[in-house]
């Protein structure tokens, strides 16, 4: 009898684990949220949807001095709007990897500079790779962002670069 109860307990625990989906469901949800974030804010100009994706405040770990900085959600709209103001910006997702509360997305940015930017000598950006890692809270909002850009592919200004860049 004891063996039968132990077996039933093990089977029940396995069934509960299978039916809940647990981390796989959360990871899939977070990947979808991240995908929509890019589609709305970066691949089109639906930047007013920033609050659908961002927690009220989030922590950003960026290249340069923006490391561990707490920002308000509106900053994601402001940043995307700034890039859209430079010309026609689009992008595409290459792939996403999700584990637990984190989603890593490798995507490409494309920018056809507007007249003003072209006059300043800014060339088109034709598919520069960017990797972002988002950490999500339980409500499916982004609470932490790590930015990694392949800056060597970005147009570089003429002349010497400052040390460390």
N, C-alpha and C positions, 0 to 999 in steps of 0.2 A: 504493500500500500504506500509506504514511504517513497519508494522509487517511482511509483506512478504519479504521486503528487509533485515530486521533484521534476519529472518529465513534463507534466502539465504546466508547471511554473515556468520552466525554460521555454516551452513552446509559446505560452502566453506572452512572455517578455519579448520573444522574437517577433511575434505578430504585432505587438504594440509598436515596436521599433520600426517595423516595415510600414505599418499603416500611417504613422505620423509623418514619415518622410524626413522629419527633423531638419538637420542641417542642409540636406539637398534642396528642400523646398525653399529655405531661406536664401541659400546661395543662388538658386534660379531666380527668385524674386528680385534679389539685389542686382543680378546681371541685367535683368529687364529694365529696372529703374535706371541703371547706369547707361544703358543703350538709349533710352528715351531722353536722358539728360543731354547726351551728345547731339541727338537728332534735333532737339528743341533749341538748345543754347548755342551750339557750334555749327551744325550743318544747315541750319535755317535761322531765321531771326525771331524765334519765339521766346525771346529772353525773359518776357514777363512771366514765364512759367517757372522761373528759378525756385520759387518757394515750394513747388511740387516736389523738389528733389533735395533741397538743402535744409538742414536743421537751422534753427534761428541763429546759432553761432556754430562755427566749425574751426578746426585747427588745420592750418596749411603748412606743409613742408615743401618749399620750393627751391629752385636753384637760386643762388645768390643769397642775399640777407634775409629773405622771408622764410625763416625756419622756426617752427613752433609758434607761429603767429595766430592769434585768435581773431577771426573776422566775422562780421555779420553776413547773413545769407545774401543780402543785396549785392555784396561784392562780386559774386559770381555773375550776376546780371551785368554789373558795370564793366567787368573784364571782357565778357563776351561782346557787349555793345561796343567797346573800344576797338576790338579786333574787327567787328563788322563795319565800323566806320572807316577802316582803311581801304576797303574795296569789297569785292564779291568773295565771300569766304564760304567754303564748304569743307566737307571731310568725309571720311569713311572709316568704319571700324574694321580692323584687320582680324583681331581675335580678342576674346575675353577669357579670363581664368578666375574662378571664384572658389573661395574656401572660407568657411565660417562666415564672419561678418565683413570680409574683405573681397573686393573685386578689382582685378587688374585688367585694364583695357589698353591695348595697343591700337592706336588709330593714326590716321594721316590727316594733316591739315593742308588745304589748298587755298591760295589767296591770289586773286587777280586784282592788283592795286588799282585804286580809282585814279582819276586824272591828277589830282594833287599829289598823291604818293608817287605816281609814275614820273611826274615832273621833278620830284626830289631824288629820282634815280633808284627808287625801290623796285626791284625786279619781282616778277611773279614767284610765289611759293608753290612749288609743284610736288606736293606729297612728302612733307617732312614728318618723320615718325615721332610720335609722342606716346609715352606710357604714363598713365595715371593709375594710382591705386586709391580706391575709396574705401573707407570704413563706414559701415552703416550702423545706426542704432536699431533697436527693436521695432521702431515704427517705420523703418525703411527710408529714413532720411540720412543723408551724407553728413557725417560728423568729423571726418578727418580726410585730408587730401594730400597725397604725395605726388609731385609733378616731376617728370623726367623727360626732358626734350633732347632730341638729337641735334643740338645746336650747330654742329659742324655742317649740317645740311642747309642751315638758314643763310640767307644772303648776308654777307659780312661787309661792314663799312670799309672804305679804303683807308690805308695807312696802318700804322702800328697799333697793336692791341695792348691795352694795359696789362701789366704783369698779373698772372692769376686768372686770366680770362681765356 
